[in-house]
Amino acid sequence: MHNDTIAAATDLSWQEQALCAQTGSDFFFPEPGSSVREAKQICGLCEMRSACLAYALSNDERFGVWGGLSEKERLGLRRAQQWDDA
Ligand code: SF4
């Protein structure tokens, strides 16, 4: 594991500036099949997006929108990274 990845996994200070902390978690953990468009719009305005996505990938977060990516999008990214590492 890369040092930056380890730091992302353990440093939670970015959460203090997370936009979703101000909006509540409902947008980010919608019912299955519901739209994540609103969550992605908020993530697009969030300065913590990179740290959030790094945290989600490092901690294998399976549910919800993190760093502007849905569950499926993060899974695709993880698979692409595994392919690159092979
Ligand atoms: S990128 Fe989205 S989910 Fe992550 S901290 Fe920002 S608003 Fe929250």
Residues whose N, C-alpha, C, O or C-beta is under 5 A from the ligand:
A	BS01	SF4	A18 L19 C20 I42 C43 C46 M48 R49 C52 V65 W66 G67 G68
